[in-house]
Amino acid sequence: MTASTSTPTDTAPLDVLAQFTVSLTPQLLLGFYTDPQGQAHVYKHDCVPTGQGQFEVGAARPGTAEDLNTLRGLLDVHSDALLHEHVLQHTATQSVWWVPAGPQLLFFRSTVNTDLNAMSGHTFPQPPLLMIVRGHILWVFALMENVRPTTATPLFRAPYLNMFGEGLLCMGSVTLPATFNPADPHAHTRCFFESHFNGANTMTWRTGTHAELWRSAADLGHFPPDQLLPEPTTKTLAAALTKGGRR
C-alpha cells in the first residue's frame, strides 16, 4: 500500500500482503495520523474483500485503548521492563512521571539578558516536577511537596522560560528519545534540562527576574516554594490525566 494524502475516511486498495510467502488474511488495520500540532490520532480500518484475494481499506473509525493495548502486546514493547519508582502512568499513548527536587544544571541562551547567560551551565536547586510526554510533545508542571504525587495533588506552573500555558513546553530544538522507557524516565528528563532556555514568556514564577529567581534558590540551598504559581486551568494531576496533557 503506497503512501497517500487521503483523509482517514477514504478507502484505498490493499496490496501489502504480496511480499509474504504464507497465506495471510487481513482483518483490521490501525492507522496513526498526526494533526498540524503534531498530536497523534489513531483510527482503525476494516479490510474489505473485493474478490480474487484483493482487499480494500475501509472507512476509518476511532481507535480504542483496547486496540492499542492489543497492538502493544503484539509488539512486546518494553514488556519485560519494570516501572521505575518515579513513573506514575505508562500507556501506549502517554507516559507520566515525577522528578524529585534536587540540583540540576541549567543552560540559558538569551538574546537580551546577558546577566542570565552568565549563569548558564551552573547547578541550581529545582522544585519537584511532574512531566507528561505524548509522542514528541512534553508538558511540565511544578509540585509544592517533594513526595510522589497522587491524582489529588495540586499542580503549579513550571518556573522556566519557554513554557506555554497549561504546562506545554516550547520544544524549539529539544529532541526527545524516540520512545519512552518506563524503566528509565531519566532520558526524557535530561532532554528537558539539557536544552537552552531562551524564550521570553509570561512569568511562571511570582517575583523578580529569572536570574534573581535562581540566585535565590542557590542562596537558600533549595527552590523557594513561595515562588510557585498555581496552575490556573489544569489544577491537579487528575485533571492533567483526564485532558491527556492536551491544551
Accessible surface in RSA format (square Angstrom, percent):
REM  Atomic radii and reference values for relative SASA: ProtOr
REM  Chains: A
REM  Algorithm: Lee & Richards
REM  Probe-radius: 1.40
REM  Slices: 20
REM RES _ NUM      All-atoms   Total-Side   Main-Chain    Non-polar    All polar
REM                ABS   REL    ABS   REL    ABS   REL    ABS   REL    ABS   REL
RES MET A   1    98.54  51.0  57.34  37.9  41.20  98.1  54.83  46.6  43.71  57.9
RES THR A   2   123.49  87.8 107.23 108.7  16.26  38.8  84.69 113.8  38.80  58.7
RES ALA A   3   109.23 100.4  69.24 106.9  39.99  91.0  81.05 114.1  28.18  74.7
RES SER A   4    76.41  64.6  35.63  47.6  40.78  93.9  34.85  74.2  41.56  58.2
RES THR A   5   143.50 102.1 113.42 115.0  30.08  71.7  86.59 116.3  56.91  86.0
RES SER A   6    54.00  45.6  31.22  41.7  22.77  52.5  17.94  38.2  36.05  50.5
RES THR A   7    80.27  57.1  72.95  74.0   7.32  17.4  72.74  97.7   7.53  11.4
RES PRO A   8    35.64  26.0  35.09  32.0   0.56   2.0  35.64  29.4   0.00   0.0
RES THR A   9    93.24  66.3  81.56  82.7  11.67  27.8  64.97  87.3  28.27  42.7
RES ASP A  10    63.99  44.8  53.99  53.7  10.01  23.7  13.65  32.1  50.34  50.2
RES THR A  11    78.05  55.5  55.93  56.7  22.12  52.7  29.19  39.2  48.86  73.9
RES ALA A  12    29.94  27.5  27.51  42.4   2.43   5.5  29.87  42.1   0.06   0.2
RES PRO A  13   103.76  75.6  99.89  91.1   3.87  14.1 100.03  82.6   3.73  23.2
RES LEU A  14     8.65   4.8   1.87   1.3   6.79  17.1   2.01   1.4   6.64  17.9
RES ASP A  15    87.20  61.1  75.32  75.0  11.88  28.1  30.56  71.9  56.64  56.5
RES VAL A  16    48.55  31.9  41.76  37.8   6.79  16.4  47.68  41.4   0.87   2.4
RES LEU A  17    49.26  27.4  42.28  30.2   6.98  17.6  42.58  29.9   6.68  18.0
RES ALA A  18    93.84  86.3  53.45  82.5  40.38  91.9  66.79  94.1  27.05  71.7
RES GLN A  19   139.76  78.2 101.54  74.2  38.22  91.0  41.94  89.3  97.81  74.2
RES PHE A  20    96.73  48.4  78.28  48.5  18.45  48.0  80.69  48.9  16.04  45.9
RES THR A  21   144.18 102.5 102.59 104.0  41.59  99.1  84.42 113.4  59.76  90.3
RES VAL A  22    97.00  63.8  84.35  76.4  12.65  30.5  89.68  77.9   7.32  19.9
RES SER A  23   114.01  96.3  76.81 102.5  37.20  85.7  52.58 112.0  61.43  86.1
RES LEU A  24    89.35  49.8  71.85  51.4  17.50  44.0  73.55  51.7  15.80  42.5
RES THR A  25    89.96  64.0  67.07  68.0  22.90  54.6  37.31  50.1  52.65  79.6
RES PRO A  26    18.78  13.7   5.85   5.3  12.94  47.0  16.35  13.5   2.43  15.1
RES GLN A  27   129.64  72.5 116.32  85.0  13.33  31.7  53.15 113.1  76.49  58.0
RES LEU A  28    77.49  43.2  53.37  38.2  24.13  60.6  53.37  37.5  24.13  64.9
RES LEU A  29    49.21  27.4  48.00  34.3   1.21   3.0  49.21  34.6   0.00   0.0
RES LEU A  30    46.73  26.0  19.96  14.3  26.77  67.3  19.96  14.0  26.77  72.0
RES GLY A  31    15.28  18.8   0.00   N/A  15.28  18.8  15.28  41.9   0.00   0.0
RES PHE A  32   119.88  60.0  88.16  54.6  31.73  82.6  88.27  53.5  31.62  90.5
RES TYR A  33    67.39  31.5  63.61  36.2   3.79   9.9  52.18  39.2  15.21  18.8
RES THR A  34   102.00  72.5  72.42  73.4  29.58  70.5  41.82  56.2  60.18  91.0
RES ASP A  35    43.10  30.2  30.69  30.5  12.41  29.3  24.24  57.0  18.86  18.8
RES PRO A  36   133.43  97.2  88.83  81.0  44.60 162.1 102.18  84.4  31.25 194.2
RES GLN A  37   135.23  75.6 111.72  81.6  23.51  56.0  61.81 131.6  73.42  55.7
RES GLY A  38    43.76  54.0   0.00   N/A  43.76  54.0  27.14  74.5  16.62  37.2
RES GLN A  39    15.51   8.7  14.58  10.7   0.93   2.2   9.39  20.0   6.13   4.6
RES ALA A  40    52.97  48.7  42.05  64.9  10.92  24.8  42.12  59.3  10.86  28.8
RES HIS A  41    60.48  33.1  55.58  38.6   4.90  12.5  39.28  40.5  21.20  24.7
RES VAL A  42    24.01  15.8  12.00  10.9  12.01  28.9  12.00  10.4  12.01  32.6
RES TYR A  43    65.15  30.4  65.15  37.1   0.00   0.0  21.70  16.3  43.45  53.6
RES LYS A  44    31.35  15.3  31.35  19.2   0.00   0.0   3.99   3.6  27.36  29.1
RES HIS A  45    10.03   5.5  10.03   7.0   0.00   0.0   8.66   8.9   1.38   1.6
RES ASP A  46    62.22  43.6  62.21  61.9   0.01   0.0  19.71  46.4  42.51  42.4
RES CYS A  47    13.34  10.1   0.07   0.1  13.27  31.2   0.00   0.0  13.34  14.4
RES VAL A  48    70.36  46.3  69.21  62.7   1.15   2.8  70.36  61.1   0.00   0.0
RES PRO A  49    94.80  69.1  78.23  71.3  16.57  60.2  78.29  64.6  16.51 102.6
RES THR A  50    76.09  54.1  36.23  36.7  39.86  95.0  39.62  53.2  36.47  55.1
RES GLY A  51    42.33  52.2   0.00   N/A  42.33  52.2  36.28  99.5   6.06  13.6
RES GLN A  52   183.83 102.8 140.90 103.0  42.93 102.2  61.20 130.3 122.63  93.0
RES GLY A  53    64.33  79.3   0.00   N/A  64.33  79.3  35.96  98.7  28.37  63.5
RES GLN A  54    97.09  54.3  95.93  70.1   1.16   2.8  32.53  69.3  64.55  49.0
RES PHE A  55    32.06  16.0  29.45  18.2   2.61   6.8  29.45  17.9   2.61   7.5
RES GLU A  56    68.98  39.6  68.98  52.2   0.00   0.0   5.72  11.1  63.26  51.6
RES VAL A  57    10.45   6.9  10.45   9.5   0.00   0.0  10.45   9.1   0.00   0.0
RES GLY A  58     6.12   7.5   0.00   N/A   6.12   7.5   6.12  16.8   0.00   0.0
RES ALA A  59    57.78  53.1  46.58  71.9  11.20  25.5  46.58  65.6  11.20  29.7
RES ALA A  60    19.22  17.7   1.03   1.6  18.19  41.4   1.03   1.4  18.19  48.2
RES ARG A  61   101.10  42.4 100.68  51.3   0.42   1.0  58.80  80.4  42.30  25.6
RES PRO A  62    97.01  70.7  92.61  84.4   4.39  16.0  92.65  76.5   4.35  27.0
RES GLY A  63    23.02  28.4   0.00   N/A  23.02  28.4   1.19   3.3  21.83  48.9
RES THR A  64    62.88  44.7  55.55  56.3   7.33  17.5  59.83  80.4   3.05   4.6
RES ALA A  65    73.88  67.9  62.01  95.7  11.86  27.0  65.06  91.6   8.82  23.4
RES GLU A  66   130.50  74.9 124.88  94.5   5.61  13.4  41.72  80.7  88.78  72.5
RES ASP A  67    22.67  15.9  18.55  18.5   4.12   9.7   3.62   8.5  19.05  19.0
RES LEU A  68    20.30  11.3  19.16  13.7   1.14   2.9  19.16  13.5   1.14   3.1
RES ASN A  69    87.24  60.2  78.20  75.6   9.05  21.8  24.36  58.6  62.88  60.8
RES THR A  70    79.63  56.6  68.24  69.2  11.39  27.2  58.50  78.6  21.14  32.0
RES LEU A  71    47.55  26.5  46.37  33.2   1.17   3.0  47.16  33.1   0.39   1.0
RES ARG A  72    57.26  24.0  53.14  27.1   4.12   9.8  24.36  33.3  32.91  19.9
RES GLY A  73    55.87  68.9   0.00   N/A  55.87  68.9  37.51 102.9  18.37  41.1
RES LEU A  74   143.08  79.7 111.61  79.9  31.47  79.1 115.04  80.8  28.05  75.5
RES LEU A  75   113.23  63.1  89.24  63.8  23.99  60.3  92.34  64.8  20.89  56.2
RES ASP A  76    90.11  63.1  77.54  77.2  12.57  29.7  23.32  54.9  66.79  66.6
RES VAL A  77    53.37  35.1  46.35  42.0   7.02  16.9  51.24  44.5   2.13   5.8
RES HIS A  78    54.83  30.0  39.63  27.5  15.20  38.9  29.57  30.5  25.26  29.4
RES SER A  79    77.40  65.4  37.33  49.8  40.07  92.3  38.70  82.4  38.70  54.2
RES ASP A  80   137.39  96.2 101.33 100.9  36.05  85.3  49.32 116.1  88.07  87.8
RES ALA A  81    29.63  27.2   8.44  13.0  21.19  48.2  14.75  20.8  14.88  39.4
RES LEU A  82   157.61  87.8 150.87 107.9   6.74  16.9 152.37 107.0   5.24  14.1
RES LEU A  83   104.40  58.1  79.82  57.1  24.58  61.8  79.82  56.1  24.58  66.1
RES HIS A  84    40.03  21.9  31.19  21.7   8.84  22.6  23.91  24.6  16.12  18.8
RES GLU A  85   128.18  73.6 109.30  82.7  18.88  45.0  43.92  85.0  84.25  68.8
RES HIS A  86    34.16  18.7  34.16  23.7   0.00   0.0  21.03  21.7  13.13  15.3
RES VAL A  87     3.48   2.3   0.00   0.0   3.48   8.4   0.00   0.0   3.48   9.4
RES LEU A  88    40.87  22.8  11.94   8.5  28.93  72.7  12.06   8.5  28.81  77.5
RES GLN A  89    55.57  31.1  50.75  37.1   4.82  11.5  18.86  40.1  36.71  27.8
RES HIS A  90    40.36  22.1  13.84   9.6  26.52  67.8  13.61  14.0  26.75  31.1
RES THR A  91    55.80  39.7  47.62  48.3   8.17  19.5  49.72  66.8   6.07   9.2
RES ALA A  92    45.20  41.6  11.78  18.2  33.42  76.0  13.65  19.2  31.55  83.6
RES THR A  93    57.45  40.9  43.40  44.0  14.05  33.5  35.62  47.9  21.82  33.0
RES GLN A  94    12.76   7.1   9.38   6.9   3.38   8.0   4.72  10.0   8.04   6.1
RES SER A  95     4.10   3.5   3.77   5.0   0.33   0.8   0.00   0.0   4.10   5.7
RES VAL A  96     0.11   0.1   0.11   0.1   0.00   0.0   0.11   0.1   0.00   0.0
RES TRP A  97     1.53   0.6   1.53   0.7   0.00   0.0   1.53   0.8   0.00   0.0
RES TRP A  98    19.83   8.0  18.85   9.1   0.98   2.3  18.13   9.7   1.69   2.7
RES VAL A  99    18.18  12.0  17.40  15.8   0.78   1.9  18.18  15.8   0.00   0.0
RES PRO A 100    44.41  32.4  36.63  33.4   7.78  28.3  36.63  30.2   7.78  48.3
RES ALA A 101    41.42  38.1  22.44  34.6  18.97  43.2  22.57  31.8  18.85  49.9
RES GLY A 102    23.71  29.2   0.00   N/A  23.71  29.2  22.44  61.6   1.27   2.8
RES PRO A 103   100.25  73.1  85.34  77.8  14.91  54.2  85.39  70.5  14.87  92.4
RES GLN A 104    54.43  30.4  50.91  37.2   3.52   8.4   5.37  11.4  49.05  37.2
RES LEU A 105    86.04  47.9  81.62  58.4   4.41  11.1  81.62  57.3   4.41  11.9
RES LEU A 106     0.48   0.3   0.48   0.3   0.00   0.0   0.48   0.3   0.00   0.0
RES PHE A 107    51.20  25.6  51.20  31.7   0.00   0.0  51.20  31.0   0.00   0.0
RES PHE A 108     8.13   4.1   0.72   0.4   7.41  19.3   0.72   0.4   7.41  21.2
RES ARG A 109   139.86  58.7 137.60  70.1   2.26   5.4  54.34  74.3  85.52  51.8
RES SER A 110    16.00  13.5   6.44   8.6   9.55  22.0   1.71   3.6  14.29  20.0
RES THR A 111   137.85  98.0  98.90 100.3  38.95  92.8  85.11 114.3  52.74  79.7
RES VAL A 112   132.44  87.2  97.17  88.0  35.27  85.0 103.71  90.1  28.73  77.9
RES ASN A 113    44.05  30.4  40.08  38.7   3.96   9.5  12.56  30.2  31.49  30.4
RES THR A 114   112.87  80.3 106.39 107.9   6.48  15.4  74.85 100.5  38.02  57.5
RES ASP A 115    68.78  48.2  61.77  61.5   7.01  16.6  32.65  76.8  36.13  36.0
RES LEU A 116     2.76   1.5   2.76   2.0   0.00   0.0   2.76   1.9   0.00   0.0
RES ASN A 117    49.68  34.3  38.87  37.6  10.82  26.1  20.64  49.7  29.04  28.1
RES ALA A 118    77.18  71.0  46.23  71.3  30.95  70.4  59.52  83.8  17.66  46.8
RES MET A 119    18.74   9.7  16.20  10.7   2.55   6.1  18.74  15.9   0.00   0.0
RES SER A 120    35.65  30.1  18.98  25.3  16.67  38.4  11.46  24.4  24.19  33.9
RES GLY A 121    35.22  43.4   0.00   N/A  35.22  43.4  14.25  39.1  20.96  47.0
RES HIS A 122   102.78  56.2  98.67  68.6   4.12  10.5  56.80  58.5  45.99  53.5
RES THR A 123    75.53  53.7  53.90  54.6  21.63  51.5  36.23  48.7  39.30  59.4
RES PHE A 124    12.83   6.4  12.83   7.9   0.00   0.0  12.83   7.8   0.00   0.0
RES PRO A 125    22.50  16.4  22.50  20.5   0.00   0.0  22.50  18.6   0.00   0.0
RES GLN A 126     5.55   3.1   2.95   2.2   2.61   6.2   2.95   6.3   2.61   2.0
RES PRO A 127     3.24   2.4   1.34   1.2   1.90   6.9   2.52   2.1   0.71   4.4
RES PRO A 128     9.92   7.2   9.92   9.0   0.00   0.0   9.92   8.2   0.00   0.0
RES LEU A 129     0.59   0.3   0.59   0.4   0.00   0.0   0.59   0.4   0.00   0.0
RES LEU A 130     0.00   0.0   0.00   0.0   0.00   0.0   0.00   0.0   0.00   0.0
RES MET A 131     0.00   0.0   0.00   0.0   0.00   0.0   0.00   0.0   0.00   0.0
RES ILE A 132     0.00   0.0   0.00   0.0   0.00   0.0   0.00   0.0   0.00   0.0
RES VAL A 133     6.38   4.2   5.23   4.7   1.15   2.8   5.23   4.5   1.15   3.1
RES ARG A 134    36.43  15.3  31.63  16.1   4.80  11.4   4.50   6.1  31.93  19.4
RES GLY A 135    55.27  68.2   0.00   N/A  55.27  68.2  36.31  99.6  18.96  42.5
RES HIS A 136   112.04  61.2 103.90  72.2   8.15  20.8  71.37  73.6  40.67  47.3
RES ILE A 137    28.46  16.2  28.46  21.2   0.00   0.0  28.46  20.5   0.00   0.0
RES LEU A 138     0.00   0.0   0.00   0.0   0.00   0.0   0.00   0.0   0.00   0.0
RES TRP A 139     7.51   3.0   7.51   3.6   0.00   0.0   6.98   3.7   0.53   0.9
RES VAL A 140     0.06   0.0   0.00   0.0   0.06   0.1   0.00   0.0   0.06   0.2
RES PHE A 141     2.31   1.2   2.31   1.4   0.00   0.0   2.31   1.4   0.00   0.0
RES ALA A 142     0.00   0.0   0.00   0.0   0.00   0.0   0.00   0.0   0.00   0.0
RES LEU A 143     1.00   0.6   0.63   0.5   0.37   0.9   0.63   0.4   0.37   1.0
RES MET A 144    82.22  42.6  64.69  42.8  17.53  41.7  56.62  48.1  25.60  33.9
RES GLU A 145   117.24  67.3 109.72  83.0   7.52  17.9  39.19  75.8  78.06  63.7
RES ASN A 146    80.22  55.3  59.11  57.1  21.11  50.8  22.22  53.5  58.00  56.1
RES VAL A 147    88.52  58.3  83.84  75.9   4.68  11.3  87.49  76.0   1.04   2.8
RES ARG A 148   120.16  50.5 105.86  54.0  14.30  34.0  52.87  72.3  67.29  40.8
RES PRO A 149     8.03   5.9   0.09   0.1   7.95  28.9   1.20   1.0   6.83  42.5
RES THR A 150    85.70  61.0  79.09  80.2   6.61  15.8  75.38 101.2  10.32  15.6
RES THR A 151    79.60  56.6  77.40  78.5   2.20   5.2  48.08  64.6  31.52  47.6
RES ALA A 152    77.98  71.7  60.33  93.1  17.65  40.1  67.21  94.6  10.77  28.5
RES THR A 153    28.19  20.0  23.87  24.2   4.32  10.3  19.16  25.7   9.03  13.7
RES PRO A 154    77.17  56.2  77.04  70.2   0.13   0.5  77.04  63.6   0.13   0.8
RES LEU A 155     2.61   1.5   0.05   0.0   2.56   6.4   0.05   0.0   2.56   6.9
RES PHE A 156    22.13  11.1  22.13  13.7   0.00   0.0  22.13  13.4   0.00   0.0
RES ARG A 157    41.63  17.5  39.28  20.0   2.34   5.6   8.22  11.2  33.41  20.2
RES ALA A 158     2.47   2.3   0.00   0.0   2.47   5.6   0.00   0.0   2.47   6.5
RES PRO A 159     0.00   0.0   0.00   0.0   0.00   0.0   0.00   0.0   0.00   0.0
RES TYR A 160     1.26   0.6   1.26   0.7   0.00   0.0   1.26   0.9   0.00   0.0
RES LEU A 161    16.28   9.1  16.28  11.6   0.00   0.0  16.28  11.4   0.00   0.0
RES ASN A 162    21.61  14.9  16.46  15.9   5.15  12.4   9.02  21.7  12.59  12.2
RES MET A 163     6.55   3.4   3.14   2.1   3.41   8.1   3.14   2.7   3.41   4.5
RES PHE A 164    96.71  48.4  90.58  56.1   6.13  15.9  95.22  57.7   1.49   4.3
RES GLY A 165    35.17  43.4   0.00   N/A  35.17  43.4  26.52  72.8   8.65  19.4
RES GLU A 166    39.16  22.5  34.87  26.4   4.29  10.2   9.63  18.6  29.53  24.1
RES GLY A 167     5.45   6.7   0.00   N/A   5.45   6.7   3.65  10.0   1.79   4.0
RES LEU A 168    22.94  12.8  22.94  16.4   0.00   0.0  22.94  16.1   0.00   0.0
RES LEU A 169     5.53   3.1   2.51   1.8   3.02   7.6   2.51   1.8   3.02   8.1
RES CYS A 170    43.88  33.2  38.32  42.7   5.56  13.1   3.26   8.3  40.62  43.8
RES MET A 171    39.91  20.7  34.54  22.9   5.36  12.8  34.54  29.4   5.36   7.1
RES GLY A 172    70.89  87.4   0.00   N/A  70.89  87.4  39.17 107.5  31.72  71.0
RES SER A 173   111.47  94.2  78.55 104.8  32.93  75.8  56.37 120.0  55.10  77.2
RES VAL A 174    25.43  16.7   7.52   6.8  17.91  43.2  13.16  11.4  12.27  33.3
RES THR A 175   112.88  80.3  95.54  96.9  17.34  41.3  71.91  96.6  40.96  61.9
RES LEU A 176     7.65   4.3   0.16   0.1   7.50  18.8   0.38   0.3   7.27  19.6
RES PRO A 177    41.45  30.2  27.69  25.2  13.76  50.0  39.93  33.0   1.52   9.5
RES ALA A 178    92.96  85.5  62.37  96.3  30.59  69.6  63.80  89.9  29.16  77.2
RES THR A 179    89.35  63.5  76.02  77.1  13.33  31.8  60.87  81.8  28.48  43.1
RES PHE A 180    16.75   8.4   8.51   5.3   8.24  21.4   8.51   5.2   8.24  23.6
RES ASN A 181    55.14  38.0  53.24  51.5   1.90   4.6  15.34  36.9  39.80  38.5
RES PRO A 182     2.86   2.1   2.86   2.6   0.00   0.0   2.86   2.4   0.00   0.0
RES ALA A 183    40.61  37.3  26.60  41.1  14.01  31.9  26.60  37.5  14.01  37.1
RES ASP A 184    54.70  38.3  52.92  52.7   1.78   4.2  17.07  40.2  37.63  37.5
RES PRO A 185     1.19   0.9   1.19   1.1   0.00   0.0   1.19   1.0   0.00   0.0
RES HIS A 186    75.88  41.5  75.88  52.7   0.00   0.0  48.50  50.0  27.38  31.9
RES ALA A 187    29.99  27.6  27.44  42.3   2.55   5.8  28.10  39.6   1.88   5.0
RES HIS A 188     4.13   2.3   4.13   2.9   0.00   0.0   0.14   0.1   4.00   4.7
RES THR A 189     8.89   6.3   8.89   9.0   0.00   0.0   8.02  10.8   0.87   1.3
RES ARG A 190   120.41  50.6 118.02  60.2   2.39   5.7  50.55  69.1  69.86  42.3
RES CYS A 191    29.82  22.6  22.62  25.2   7.20  16.9   5.07  12.8  24.74  26.7
RES PHE A 192     0.00   0.0   0.00   0.0   0.00   0.0   0.00   0.0   0.00   0.0
RES PHE A 193     6.77   3.4   6.54   4.1   0.23   0.6   6.54   4.0   0.23   0.6
RES GLU A 194   108.09  62.1  91.98  69.6  16.11  38.4  32.88  63.6  75.21  61.4
RES SER A 195    16.92  14.3   7.86  10.5   9.06  20.9  14.19  30.2   2.73   3.8
RES HIS A 196    69.50  38.0  56.01  38.9  13.49  34.5  31.39  32.3  38.11  44.3
RES PHE A 197     2.96   1.5   2.96   1.8   0.00   0.0   2.96   1.8   0.00   0.0
RES ASN A 198    73.17  50.5  55.26  53.4  17.91  43.1   3.65   8.8  69.52  67.2
RES GLY A 199    22.45  27.7   0.00   N/A  22.45  27.7  19.85  54.5   2.60   5.8
RES ALA A 200   105.38  96.9  66.35 102.4  39.03  88.8  71.92 101.3  33.46  88.6
RES ASN A 201    46.19  31.9  14.30  13.8  31.89  76.8  25.97  62.5  20.21  19.5
RES THR A 202   104.39  74.2  89.10  90.3  15.28  36.4  61.61  82.8  42.77  64.7
RES MET A 203    78.94  40.9  72.45  47.9   6.49  15.5  34.51  29.3  44.43  58.9
RES THR A 204     0.80   0.6   0.80   0.8   0.00   0.0   0.80   1.1   0.00   0.0
RES TRP A 205    12.69   5.1  11.10   5.4   1.59   3.7  11.10   5.9   1.59   2.6
RES ARG A 206   120.81  50.7  98.40  50.2  22.41  53.4  27.19  37.2  93.61  56.7
RES THR A 207    89.97  64.0  85.69  86.9   4.29  10.2  69.64  93.5  20.33  30.7
RES GLY A 208    38.66  47.7   0.00   N/A  38.66  47.7  24.52  67.3  14.14  31.7
RES THR A 209    71.45  50.8  64.92  65.8   6.53  15.6  68.81  92.4   2.64   4.0
RES HIS A 210     9.27   5.1   6.72   4.7   2.55   6.5   5.79   6.0   3.47   4.0
RES ALA A 211     1.08   1.0   1.08   1.7   0.00   0.0   1.08   1.5   0.00   0.0
RES GLU A 212    87.98  50.5  82.96  62.8   5.02  12.0  31.92  61.7  56.07  45.8
RES LEU A 213     1.20   0.7   0.00   0.0   1.20   3.0   1.06   0.7   0.14   0.4
RES TRP A 214     0.08   0.0   0.08   0.0   0.00   0.0   0.00   0.0   0.08   0.1
RES ARG A 215    96.78  40.6  94.86  48.4   1.92   4.6  51.63  70.6  45.15  27.4
RES SER A 216    40.22  34.0  34.17  45.6   6.05  13.9  22.90  48.8  17.33  24.3
RES ALA A 217     0.00   0.0   0.00   0.0   0.00   0.0   0.00   0.0   0.00   0.0
RES ALA A 218    50.55  46.5  28.31  43.7  22.25  50.6  30.87  43.5  19.68  52.1
RES ASP A 219   127.69  89.4  90.47  90.0  37.22  88.0  32.29  76.0  95.40  95.1
RES LEU A 220    95.65  53.3  70.78  50.6  24.87  62.5  73.33  51.5  22.32  60.1
RES GLY A 221    56.14  69.2   0.00   N/A  56.14  69.2  29.09  79.8  27.05  60.6
RES HIS A 222    96.75  52.9  94.97  66.0   1.78   4.6  71.66  73.9  25.08  29.2
RES PHE A 223    13.15   6.6   3.45   2.1   9.70  25.3   3.45   2.1   9.70  27.8
RES PRO A 224     8.22   6.0   7.38   6.7   0.85   3.1   8.22   6.8   0.00   0.0
RES PRO A 225    60.99  44.5  59.74  54.5   1.25   4.6  60.79  50.2   0.20   1.3
RES ASP A 226   107.51  75.3  92.73  92.3  14.78  34.9  51.34 120.8  56.16  56.0
RES GLN A 227    22.48  12.6  22.46  16.4   0.02   0.0   6.01  12.8  16.47  12.5
RES LEU A 228     3.23   1.8   2.10   1.5   1.13   2.9   2.10   1.5   1.13   3.1
RES LEU A 229    40.74  22.7  40.74  29.1   0.00   0.0  40.74  28.6   0.00   0.0
RES PRO A 230    76.26  55.6  69.22  63.1   7.04  25.6  69.22  57.2   7.04  43.8
RES GLU A 231     5.05   2.9   1.55   1.2   3.51   8.4   0.00   0.0   5.05   4.1
RES PRO A 232    83.64  61.0  64.43  58.7  19.21  69.8  72.54  59.9  11.10  69.0
RES THR A 233    82.81  58.9  60.18  61.0  22.63  53.9  63.72  85.6  19.09  28.9
RES THR A 234     4.73   3.4   4.73   4.8   0.00   0.0   2.66   3.6   2.06   3.1
RES LYS A 235   127.01  62.0 124.03  76.1   2.98   7.1  66.56  59.9  60.46  64.4
RES THR A 236    42.45  30.2  42.45  43.0   0.00   0.0  34.85  46.8   7.59  11.5
RES LEU A 237     5.92   3.3   5.92   4.2   0.00   0.0   5.92   4.2   0.00   0.0
RES ALA A 238    39.83  36.6  37.45  57.8   2.38   5.4  39.21  55.2   0.62   1.7
RES ALA A 239    30.62  28.2  23.25  35.9   7.37  16.8  30.08  42.4   0.54   1.4
RES ALA A 240     1.07   1.0   0.57   0.9   0.50   1.1   1.07   1.5   0.00   0.0
RES LEU A 241    48.63  27.1  34.07  24.4  14.56  36.6  34.38  24.1  14.25  38.3
RES THR A 242   121.03  86.1  87.40  88.6  33.64  80.2  71.55  96.1  49.48  74.8
RES LYS A 243    72.77  35.5  61.56  37.8  11.21  26.7  56.74  51.1  16.03  17.1
RES GLY A 244     8.50  10.5   0.00   N/A   8.50  10.5   8.50  23.3   0.00   0.0
RES GLY A 245     6.55   8.1   0.00   N/A   6.55   8.1   6.15  16.9   0.40   0.9
RES ARG A 246   110.53  46.4 106.31  54.2   4.22  10.1  25.87  35.4  84.66  51.3
RES ARG A 247   166.64  70.0 112.90  57.6  53.74 128.0  42.87  58.6 123.77  75.0
END  Absolute sums over single chains surface
CHAIN  1 A    13593.7      10563.0       3030.7       8151.6       5442.1
END  Absolute sums over all chains
TOTAL         13593.7      10563.0       3030.7       8151.6       5442.1
